[in-house]
Amino acid sequence: MKLKLLTSLVFGTLTLFQLEASPIDSSFTYQGRLTDGTTAANGNYDLKFSLYDASVDGSLVGTPTSITLAPVAVTNGLFTVTLNFGGPAFSGDARWLEIAVRTNGSLSAHTTLTPRQQLTAAPYALFAPVAGSASSVPWTGLTGVPTGFGDGSAFWKIGGNSGTTFGPNFIGTTDSQPLLFRANGAPAMSLWPNSTSPNVVAGSGFNGFALGKVGATVSGGGQSGLPNLASGNFTTVSGGAGNQAADEWATIGGGFFNQAGAVSTVGGGSNNFATAAFASIGGGTLNSAGYGAAVGGGQHNIASGSGGTIGGGLNNLASGSYSTVPGGSDNTASGFTSLAAGYRARAAHDGAFVWADSTFAEFASSANDQFLIRAAGGVGIGNNAPTALLDVSGSARARGLLRSGSETGTDQAPSPAGLVVRRINSTLSGFGYVVARTDYLTLERDGTSGGFQIRYSSSPGPTTIACMGMDSAGAQVNFYTAITPGSAGTLSLYSNSQNIVHFECTFGRTYDSGQHLTQLTLSRFAADNYWSGTLISTYNQ
């Protein structure tokens, strides 16, 4: 065990209060911080205090010359004791306090801590009362009185001053010493000068900053055992208790036992840790944020991925870089730029978006860039009372193939899977205008109002064309062919002279699976050139 006494105000340094101690009470308060190795000590200890007239060697002074206190509670390294070596011990000469320590209840000798601590300010306030009393003397009866001191124009008055000049007139120090403000005798604020930016510590006397740092601010709050600490350059703790702005430019608004790292922010709440750089936590409890990540609030949320975001909720995890959990409970977004929302959603792949309802079961992505929805009550588009898993009120458009059904009720699965279903409007009768198509064939106008042709590319493979038509007299006019062209060409289906007014046609490759087929129905009014109808195809038109 290597015990050490630190002497930094940040951690409860040698700060001697009771500057206005009564002449009949020579006691004073000593505050310090004890470490065991590099760790702040915790527990009960036996402390022995001895008063000397020199920093080394010297003689013991005071009555008594040594004081042993046991047990002394030490919390997070901080302890506070009251000592009294008698008024005559402080006669105006320098005094040093030697401290020895051992674990409470130990039979071993105390371990002496070095160096001795020089006592200043508080105990010496006792010397003036023992100097005796003096009769009242008017200012005119004194010599060497500074100008303006006798008439009250050269000091600050409790009722306020007038005629001051900003800059030349000030409250403070001119000798590089800190300035302490008290309220009801207790420390309320201290200003610590340096060449860059002063450190400001307000609130509890246990609050502080790290030695050697500049621009640190503690605005208030704190208490014994739960001090607010501004440990880095330009750090800020506005209030609360037990908070630590641990690195440069860190900010904590308040709350309890929060920590912020470099250029990071914790707004409030409790037990929140934005210890990585550029992290942000708005509030809540038991939340943590990694590099550049943000947690709005909630409870037990972890945004560990770089740039990850959690809006709130409970037990959510955004571990993927730039991943997002808007809220809800028990969601995980672990993929790059993924999003998980609702309850027990798992966006485990890059770019995955997973939304899950309140069903007590995990709902997880299975591949990158998926958009998955679990909504047992249905998804409504244009209505708020869906009667199916997807209920659309109004028109819907798909620019690719549509698939419906389980596709498992037949012996062979469909190939290609999916269909295009659409309306056909053919008002342009010019030669070669395309009406419908597959990957190798196109149904075209032949330049007349009633004629159609099939154009095929080079080597389209085994091709089937089957059409059933009706002319203006109601007579059926059919067309069928099965060909395997070796070169590109065209094939006439109906000529204008046949006066066809309605026909249904299927064309494409039916010889083997995996090939495309198109079916359409077209009609016109009398001999008009405007044809309209519907189309079903395995090929995207």
Secondary structure, DSSP 4 states (H G I P E B T S, - for coil): --EEEE--GGG--S----TT--TT---EEEEEEEEETTEE--EEEEEEEEEESSSSS--B-SSSSEEEEEEEEEBTTEEEEEE---GGG-SSS-EEEEEEEEETT--SPPEEEEEEEEE-STGGGGHHHHT-------GGG-SSPPTTTTTTSSS--TT---S--BTTB-SS-SSS--EEEEETTEEEEEEE--SS--EEEESSTT-EE-TT--S-EE-S--BTTB--EE-STT-EE-SSBS-EE-STT-EE-S-BS-EE-TT-EE-SSBS-EE-STT-EE-S-BS-EE-TT-EE-S-BS-EE-STT-EE-S-BS-EE-STT-EE-S-BS-EE-STT-EEEEBSEEE-STT-EEEE-S-SS-EE--STT-EEEE-TT-EEES-SS-SSSEEE-S----SS-B--S-S-SSSS--SS--BEEEEEEE---STT-EEEE-SSEEEEE-SSSS-EEEEE-S---SEEEEEEEEETTS-EEEEEEEE--SS-EEEEEE-GGG-EEEEEEEEE--SSTT--EEEEEEEESTT-S-EEEEEEESS--
